[in-house]
């Protein structure tokens, strides 16, 4: 199952201000995570399967996984 990506407007505004390489790396990390979020992420703190970290190249980001709704929400 492919998860939907939900990026709040304020977080997207921050994304647009990142340098080009960081934007590319973040986009790739999030796209990879959409197909299998648990395999393409690491626990953030205690592994609850919901709050996860994705990383690639120049960026590391915290995401929230909504397994019931099949969504990935990019948080601050």
Secondary structure, DSSP 8 states (H G I E B T S, - for coil): ---EEEE-HHHHHHHHHS-HHHHHHHHHHHHHHHH-TTTT-EESSS--SSEEEEEETTEEEEEEEETTTTEEEE--
